[in-house]
Amino acid sequence: MKDYKKIILVVLVAILTLQTSFGQKRSTKKRLSDDERMEWWRDSKFGMFIHWGAYSIIGGERGTKIAGGGAEWAMDKLDYTIEDYEKFPKMFNPTMFDADAWVTMAKDAGMKYIVLTSKHHEGFGLWDSKVSDYDVMDTSPFKRDIIKELSEACKKQGIVFCFYYSIVDWHHPQAQGNLYPNYNISQHDDPSVVNPEFPEYYEKYMKPQVGELLKNYGDIGVVWFDGDWISDYTTEMGKDLYKYIRDIQPNTIVNNRVDKGRKGMEGMDAVGNFAGDFGTPEQEIPDTGIDTDWEACMTMNGSWGYKPSDNNWKSSKDLIQKLVDIVSKGGNFLLNIGPDGFGRFPSESIRRLKAMGEWTKKNGEAVYGASASPYKKPKWGRYTKKDNVIYAHVFDWPKDGLLKINKEIKVKKATVLTNPKTKLTTTATSRNVLVDVPMLAPDATVTVIKIELKK
């Protein structure tokens, strides 16, 4: 009888253990310190943002109307009712989507992580959600879990997979202001516009969906929130959500938009209040950087979502120089792609990714793992630093063949990074150090001079 009871006890413990492991899928990995947790992200410097959803079918157009700003806001900007807009998720069938090809393009461009919009403001999910049927598996004819395919492709190619999730949801009746179905009434954080059912949306819809993404797709590098401006979302919810995420995946990084109001661009405000792990300046590069971890997110043209009418493309040179500028100030660069409704990257984006890849392949040493410049910004470009090396990224090549660098720099050896065998002559003066460089820039985009420092 005692043996029988012991067997029953062992079986019950085993069942409970299995239930816990399958129900929670919490990470068994060692919980890292904050610096250890942030290390891969700080070293990566360059990531790909992907804005993709049912809005990618629309392309920011409705008849003769073109949506102002980002095409991902087409539902709101082009005055679709919820019922009218629902036809687009039902049409979403990107048969040319190739997760492996997407990841290869990111990797070849020198990007180290990918952030995909799992659900944008339109409310349509790109994974097999059990919380909602308004997703790619249940509503669209595509019937393929995009999050699953992209996360697996990232893992195969050594790219860190991350996801974006919008707090805003224009499709869910509990998620927006009290004049629903005027779904975007609380866009400007009007405290008079409230939805008493929003806490239920948060607890029973939003939070469980974030949980699905964390539990079912392996290790997640970053959870990237947006939409924190709406009046019903609170700092208390942000704190709860941050804890919930870290309980499931202790080493995941969370952006500052998990908190209410973002505290400007910083990860923490002036008195150290909660605001996630890193700041998120959007479409801008701070003049002097930020005193905490930060990441500038930016589009290649003027829209996050696919918008064929927007031909205001930044040049490859400009994008490479923006990457250098951001790294020189201690930040990361999250550069956006807006695939079309078929699952194709615009050709303009592909060309720019290729150019960035050619540059980072040759000059990545001066970017990845580099820290902010310890010196004042020079007129000709930017500095980055790594260990006992200063990298001078020259945007404007000196016409006289003499590069003037800060006099505080004690040069042991100077070379062109892409031609390390040729040593450059340096001369210290009372005002600066002169580096004798070739008359023609070795790289017309950005040439990097590697300066090894005296110890």
C-alpha positions as CSV (number, residue, x, y, z in Angstrom):
1,M,0.0,0.0,0.0
2,K,2.8,2.4,0.9
3,D,4.5,1.7,-2.5
4,Y,1.2,2.3,-4.2
5,K,0.8,5.7,-2.6
6,K,4.4,6.6,-3.4
7,I,3.7,5.8,-7.1
8,I,0.6,7.9,-7.1
9,L,2.5,10.8,-5.5
10,V,5.3,10.5,-8.1
11,V,2.8,10.5,-11.0
12,L,1.0,13.6,-9.6
13,V,4.2,15.5,-9.2
14,A,5.2,14.6,-12.8
15,I,1.8,15.8,-14.1
16,L,2.0,19.1,-12.2
17,T,5.6,19.6,-13.5
18,L,4.5,19.0,-17.1
19,Q,1.5,21.3,-16.7
20,T,3.7,24.1,-15.3
21,S,6.2,23.7,-18.1
22,F,3.7,23.6,-20.9
23,G,1.4,26.2,-19.4
24,Q,4.0,28.8,-18.6
25,K,7.0,27.9,-20.9
26,R,9.2,30.1,-18.7
27,S,12.8,30.4,-19.5
28,T,15.1,28.2,-17.6
29,K,18.1,30.2,-18.6
30,K,20.2,32.0,-16.1
31,R,18.9,35.4,-15.2
32,L,21.6,37.9,-16.4
33,S,22.5,41.2,-14.8
34,D,21.3,44.2,-16.7
35,D,24.7,44.9,-18.2
36,E,25.0,41.2,-19.3
37,R,21.4,41.3,-20.7
38,M,22.0,44.4,-22.7
39,E,25.5,43.4,-24.0
40,W,24.5,41.8,-27.3
41,W,22.2,44.7,-28.1
42,R,24.8,47.3,-27.2
43,D,27.4,45.6,-29.5
44,S,25.0,45.0,-32.4
45,K,24.5,48.7,-33.3
46,F,22.4,48.0,-36.4
47,G,19.0,46.3,-36.8
48,M,16.1,46.0,-39.2
49,F,12.6,47.2,-38.4
50,I,9.9,45.6,-40.6
51,H,6.4,47.2,-40.8
52,W,4.1,44.7,-42.4
53,G,0.4,44.0,-42.1
54,A,-2.9,44.3,-44.0
55,Y,-2.1,48.0,-44.6
56,S,0.7,46.8,-46.9
57,I,-2.0,45.8,-49.4
58,I,-3.4,49.4,-49.5
59,G,-0.1,51.2,-50.0
60,G,-1.5,54.3,-48.4
61,E,-4.0,54.9,-51.2
62,R,-7.8,54.9,-51.4
63,G,-9.2,56.0,-54.8
64,T,-7.7,59.4,-55.4
65,K,-6.7,59.9,-51.8
66,I,-3.2,59.3,-50.5
67,A,-2.6,59.0,-46.8
68,G,-0.5,61.7,-45.3
69,G,2.6,60.4,-43.4
70,G,3.0,56.7,-42.8
71,A,0.9,54.3,-44.9
72,E,0.6,52.0,-41.9
73,W,-2.0,54.5,-40.7
74,A,-4.2,54.0,-43.7
75,M,-7.1,52.7,-41.7
76,D,-7.4,56.0,-39.8
77,K,-6.0,58.5,-42.4
78,L,-8.2,57.2,-45.2
79,D,-11.4,57.1,-43.0
80,Y,-12.1,53.4,-43.2
81,T,-14.8,52.1,-40.9
82,I,-13.8,49.0,-38.9
83,E,-16.2,46.9,-41.1
84,D,-14.8,48.3,-44.3
85,Y,-11.2,47.7,-43.3
86,E,-11.8,44.1,-42.3
87,K,-11.8,43.1,-46.0
88,F,-8.0,43.7,-46.1
89,P,-6.9,41.1,-43.6
90,K,-9.3,38.8,-45.5
91,M,-7.2,39.6,-48.7
92,F,-3.8,39.3,-47.0
93,N,-2.1,36.6,-49.0
94,P,1.6,37.4,-49.4
95,T,2.6,34.3,-51.5
96,M,6.0,35.8,-52.3
97,F,7.0,36.0,-48.6
98,D,10.3,34.2,-48.0
99,A,11.5,34.5,-44.4
100,D,15.0,33.1,-45.3
101,A,15.5,35.7,-48.0
102,W,14.4,38.5,-45.7
103,V,16.9,37.4,-43.0
104,T,19.6,37.0,-45.6
105,M,19.1,40.5,-46.8
106,A,19.3,41.8,-43.3
107,K,22.4,39.8,-42.5
108,D,24.1,40.8,-45.8
109,A,23.4,44.5,-44.9
110,G,25.3,44.1,-41.7
111,M,22.2,44.1,-39.5
112,K,22.3,42.0,-36.3
113,Y,18.7,41.8,-35.2
114,I,15.2,42.1,-36.7
115,V,12.1,43.7,-35.2
116,L,8.8,42.7,-36.9
117,T,5.4,44.3,-36.3
118,S,3.5,41.4,-34.8
119,K,0.4,43.6,-34.5
120,H,0.2,47.2,-35.6
121,H,-2.5,49.7,-34.7
122,E,-4.9,48.1,-37.2
123,G,-5.1,45.1,-34.7
124,F,-4.3,42.3,-37.2
125,G,-1.9,39.8,-35.9
126,L,0.9,38.0,-37.9
127,W,0.9,34.9,-35.8
128,D,-1.4,32.1,-34.8
129,S,-3.1,33.7,-31.8
130,K,-5.4,31.7,-29.6
131,V,-6.6,34.9,-28.0
132,S,-8.1,36.2,-31.2
133,D,-9.3,35.1,-34.6
134,Y,-8.2,38.4,-36.2
135,D,-4.9,37.0,-37.3
136,V,-3.0,35.6,-40.3
137,M,-4.1,32.0,-39.6
138,D,-7.8,32.5,-39.0
139,T,-8.8,35.6,-41.0
140,S,-6.4,35.7,-44.0
141,P,-6.1,33.1,-46.8
142,F,-2.4,32.8,-46.2
143,K,-2.7,30.4,-43.3
144,R,1.0,30.6,-42.4
145,D,2.4,31.8,-39.1
146,I,4.7,34.6,-40.1
147,I,6.2,35.1,-36.7
148,K,7.1,31.4,-36.6
149,E,8.7,31.4,-40.0
150,L,10.7,34.6,-39.5
151,S,11.9,33.6,-35.9
152,E,13.1,30.3,-37.2
153,A,14.9,31.9,-40.2
154,C,16.6,34.3,-37.8
155,K,17.8,31.4,-35.6
156,K,19.2,29.6,-38.5
157,Q,21.2,32.6,-39.7
158,G,22.4,33.9,-36.3
159,I,20.2,37.0,-36.3
160,V,18.4,38.0,-33.1
161,F,14.6,37.9,-33.5
162,C,12.5,40.6,-31.8
163,F,8.9,41.7,-32.1
164,Y,6.9,45.0,-32.1
165,Y,3.5,45.1,-30.5
166,S,1.0,48.0,-30.6
167,I,-0.8,48.9,-27.4
168,V,-3.2,50.7,-29.6
169,D,-5.8,48.4,-31.3
170,W,-8.3,50.1,-33.7
171,H,-10.2,46.8,-34.2
172,H,-10.9,45.9,-30.6
173,P,-13.9,47.6,-29.0
174,Q,-12.4,47.7,-25.5
175,A,-9.1,49.2,-26.7
176,Q,-10.0,52.7,-27.7
177,G,-12.0,55.8,-26.6
178,N,-15.6,56.0,-25.4
179,L,-16.9,56.9,-28.9
180,Y,-16.1,53.6,-30.4
181,P,-16.3,52.8,-33.4
182,N,-14.5,56.2,-33.7
183,Y,-11.5,54.0,-33.0
184,N,-8.8,56.7,-32.9
185,I,-10.5,59.3,-30.8
186,S,-7.9,59.1,-28.0
187,Q,-4.9,59.6,-30.3
188,H,-3.9,62.8,-28.6
189,D,-4.1,61.4,-25.1
190,D,-7.2,63.4,-24.2
191,P,-7.9,62.4,-20.5
192,S,-11.6,63.0,-21.1
193,V,-11.7,60.2,-23.6
194,V,-11.7,57.0,-21.6
195,N,-12.9,53.4,-22.1
196,P,-13.9,51.8,-18.8
197,E,-13.4,48.4,-20.4
198,F,-9.7,49.1,-21.4
199,P,-8.3,47.3,-18.3
200,E,-10.2,44.2,-19.4
201,Y,-8.7,44.5,-22.9
202,Y,-5.3,44.8,-21.2
203,E,-5.7,41.8,-18.9
204,K,-7.6,39.4,-21.2
205,Y,-6.4,40.3,-24.7
206,M,-3.2,42.4,-24.9
207,K,-1.2,40.8,-22.1
208,P,-2.1,37.2,-23.1
209,Q,-1.1,38.0,-26.7
210,V,2.3,39.3,-25.6
211,G,2.5,36.1,-23.6
212,E,1.9,33.9,-26.6
213,L,4.7,35.7,-28.5
214,L,7.1,35.1,-25.6
215,K,6.2,31.5,-24.9
216,N,5.8,30.0,-28.4
217,Y,8.7,31.4,-30.6
218,G,11.9,30.8,-28.7
219,D,14.2,33.4,-27.3
220,I,13.1,37.0,-28.0
221,G,15.8,39.6,-28.1
222,V,13.6,42.8,-27.7
223,V,9.9,43.4,-27.1
224,W,9.3,46.8,-28.8
225,F,6.1,48.5,-27.8
226,D,4.3,51.5,-29.4
227,G,1.0,53.3,-28.8
228,D,1.7,54.3,-25.1
229,W,0.1,57.7,-25.7
230,I,-3.6,56.5,-25.4
231,S,-5.3,57.9,-22.3
232,D,-6.4,54.5,-20.9
233,Y,-2.9,53.0,-20.8
234,T,-1.1,53.7,-17.5
235,T,2.4,53.5,-16.0
236,E,1.0,50.9,-13.6
237,M,0.1,48.7,-16.6
238,G,3.5,49.3,-18.0
239,K,5.2,48.1,-14.9
240,D,3.0,45.1,-14.7
241,L,3.7,44.3,-18.3
242,Y,7.4,44.7,-18.0
243,K,7.5,42.3,-15.0
244,Y,5.3,39.8,-16.9
245,I,7.7,39.8,-19.8
246,R,10.8,39.4,-17.6
247,D,9.1,36.6,-15.6
248,I,8.6,34.6,-18.9
249,Q,11.9,35.6,-20.5
250,P,14.2,37.1,-17.9
251,N,16.8,38.2,-20.4
252,T,14.6,39.9,-22.9
253,I,15.0,43.7,-23.4
254,V,12.0,46.0,-23.5
255,N,11.9,49.5,-25.0
256,N,10.7,52.6,-23.1
257,R,7.3,52.7,-24.7
258,V,6.2,50.0,-22.4
259,D,5.8,52.9,-20.0
260,K,3.3,55.8,-20.2
261,G,4.6,58.9,-21.9
262,R,8.1,57.5,-22.8
263,K,9.8,60.1,-20.6
264,G,11.1,61.8,-23.6
265,M,13.8,59.8,-25.4
266,E,15.5,58.5,-22.3
267,G,15.2,55.0,-20.9
268,M,14.7,56.6,-17.4
269,D,13.5,60.0,-16.6
270,A,15.6,62.6,-14.6
271,V,14.6,61.1,-11.2
272,G,15.0,57.5,-12.3
273,N,11.4,56.6,-12.8
274,F,10.5,53.5,-14.6
275,A,10.6,53.7,-18.4
276,G,11.9,50.4,-19.8
277,D,15.4,49.5,-20.9
278,F,16.2,51.9,-23.7
279,G,15.0,55.1,-25.3
280,T,13.5,55.4,-28.8
281,P,14.0,58.6,-30.7
282,E,12.0,58.4,-33.8
283,Q,13.0,59.8,-37.2
284,E,15.7,61.9,-35.5
285,I,19.3,61.6,-34.2
286,P,19.9,63.5,-30.9
287,D,22.6,66.2,-31.3
288,T,24.7,64.9,-28.5
289,G,23.3,61.5,-27.8
290,I,21.5,60.4,-24.6
291,D,23.0,59.5,-21.2
292,T,21.4,56.0,-21.3
293,D,20.9,53.2,-23.8
294,W,19.0,54.4,-26.9
295,E,18.1,53.4,-30.4
296,A,17.1,55.7,-33.3
297,C,14.4,54.2,-35.5
298,M,14.1,55.6,-39.0
299,T,12.5,55.1,-42.4
300,M,14.3,54.9,-45.7
301,N,11.7,57.2,-47.3
302,G,8.9,58.9,-45.3
303,S,6.7,56.0,-44.5
304,W,7.0,52.9,-42.2
305,G,4.5,50.9,-44.2
306,Y,4.7,50.2,-47.9
307,K,3.8,53.4,-49.8
308,P,4.7,53.3,-53.5
309,S,3.8,57.0,-54.0
310,D,6.5,58.1,-51.6
311,N,9.7,58.5,-53.6
312,N,11.6,60.6,-51.1
313,W,14.3,58.0,-50.5
314,K,17.3,58.8,-48.4
315,S,20.5,58.0,-50.3
316,S,22.7,55.0,-49.4
317,K,25.5,57.5,-48.4
318,D,23.1,59.4,-46.1
319,L,22.0,56.1,-44.4
320,I,25.6,55.0,-43.9
321,Q,26.5,58.3,-42.4
322,K,23.5,58.2,-40.2
323,L,24.6,54.8,-38.9
324,V,28.1,56.2,-38.1
325,D,26.6,59.3,-36.5
326,I,24.3,57.3,-34.2
327,V,27.1,54.9,-33.2
328,S,29.4,57.8,-32.5
329,K,26.9,59.0,-29.9
330,G,26.4,55.7,-28.2
331,G,23.2,54.6,-29.9
332,N,21.8,51.8,-32.1
333,F,20.2,52.3,-35.6
334,L,17.0,50.5,-36.3
335,L,16.3,51.0,-40.0
336,N,12.9,50.3,-41.4
337,I,11.7,48.3,-44.4
338,G,8.1,48.3,-45.6
339,P,7.4,45.1,-47.7
340,D,4.4,45.2,-50.1
341,G,1.3,43.0,-49.9
342,F,3.0,40.2,-51.8
343,G,5.8,40.0,-49.3
344,R,8.5,41.7,-51.4
345,F,11.0,44.4,-50.2
346,P,10.8,47.5,-52.4
347,S,13.7,47.5,-54.9
348,E,14.8,50.9,-53.6
349,S,15.2,49.3,-50.1
350,I,17.1,46.4,-51.5
351,R,19.6,48.6,-53.3
352,R,20.2,50.6,-50.1
353,L,20.6,47.4,-48.0
354,K,23.2,46.2,-50.5
355,A,25.2,49.4,-50.4
356,M,25.2,49.4,-46.6
357,G,26.3,45.8,-46.6
358,E,29.2,46.5,-48.8
359,W,30.3,49.3,-46.5
360,T,29.8,47.4,-43.2
361,K,31.6,44.3,-44.5
362,K,34.7,46.4,-45.0
363,N,34.4,48.8,-42.0
364,G,32.3,46.8,-39.4
365,E,35.3,46.8,-37.0
366,A,34.7,50.5,-36.5
367,V,31.0,50.0,-35.7
368,Y,30.1,46.7,-34.0
369,G,31.0,46.8,-30.3
370,A,32.3,50.4,-30.6
371,S,31.5,53.0,-28.0
372,A,30.6,56.7,-28.3
373,S,33.3,59.2,-29.2
374,P,35.2,60.7,-26.2
375,Y,35.9,63.8,-28.3
376,K,34.0,66.8,-29.6
377,K,32.4,66.2,-33.0
378,P,34.9,67.1,-35.8
379,K,33.9,69.1,-38.8
380,W,34.8,66.4,-41.3
381,G,32.9,63.4,-39.8
382,R,32.7,61.4,-36.6
383,Y,34.8,59.3,-34.2
384,T,34.0,56.0,-32.6
385,K,36.1,54.1,-30.0
386,K,36.9,50.5,-29.2
387,D,39.5,49.5,-26.5
388,N,42.7,51.4,-27.3
389,V,41.7,52.4,-30.8
390,I,40.0,55.5,-32.2
391,Y,38.2,55.3,-35.6
392,A,38.0,58.5,-37.6
393,H,35.0,58.2,-40.0
394,V,35.7,60.8,-42.6
395,F,32.5,62.1,-44.4
396,D,34.2,65.1,-46.0
397,W,37.7,64.2,-47.3
398,P,40.4,66.9,-46.9
399,K,41.3,68.4,-50.2
400,D,44.9,69.1,-49.1
401,G,45.5,65.5,-48.0
402,L,45.8,66.5,-44.3
403,L,43.2,65.2,-41.9
404,K,43.1,67.3,-38.7
405,I,42.3,65.2,-35.6
406,N,42.0,66.3,-32.0
407,K,45.2,67.2,-30.3
408,E,44.4,65.0,-27.3
409,I,44.7,61.9,-29.5
410,K,48.2,60.4,-28.9
411,V,48.8,58.4,-32.1
412,K,50.9,55.2,-32.0
413,K,49.9,54.1,-35.5
414,A,47.4,55.3,-38.2
415,T,46.2,53.4,-41.2
416,V,43.2,53.4,-43.6
417,L,41.0,50.6,-42.1
418,T,40.6,48.9,-45.4
419,N,44.4,49.1,-46.2
420,P,46.1,48.2,-42.9
421,K,49.5,47.6,-44.4
422,T,50.1,51.2,-45.4
423,K,51.0,53.3,-42.4
424,L,50.0,57.0,-42.4
425,T,52.4,59.7,-41.3
426,T,51.2,61.9,-38.4
427,T,52.5,65.2,-37.1
428,A,51.5,66.8,-33.7
429,T,51.0,70.6,-33.7
430,S,49.8,72.9,-30.9
431,R,46.3,72.9,-32.3
432,N,45.7,69.4,-33.6
433,V,47.3,66.3,-35.0
434,L,47.8,66.1,-38.8
435,V,47.3,62.8,-40.5
436,D,48.8,62.6,-44.0
437,V,46.1,60.8,-46.0
438,P,45.8,59.9,-49.7
439,M,44.7,62.8,-51.9
440,L,41.6,60.9,-53.1
441,A,39.2,59.2,-50.6
442,P,39.5,55.4,-50.7
443,D,35.8,55.2,-50.1
444,A,33.6,58.0,-51.4
445,T,30.9,57.3,-48.9
446,V,32.8,57.2,-45.6
447,T,36.5,56.3,-45.3
448,V,37.6,55.1,-41.9
449,I,41.1,55.9,-40.5
450,K,42.2,53.5,-37.7
451,I,44.2,55.2,-35.0
452,E,46.0,53.0,-32.5
453,L,46.7,55.0,-29.3
454,K,49.8,55.1,-27.2
455,K,49.3,53.5,-23.9
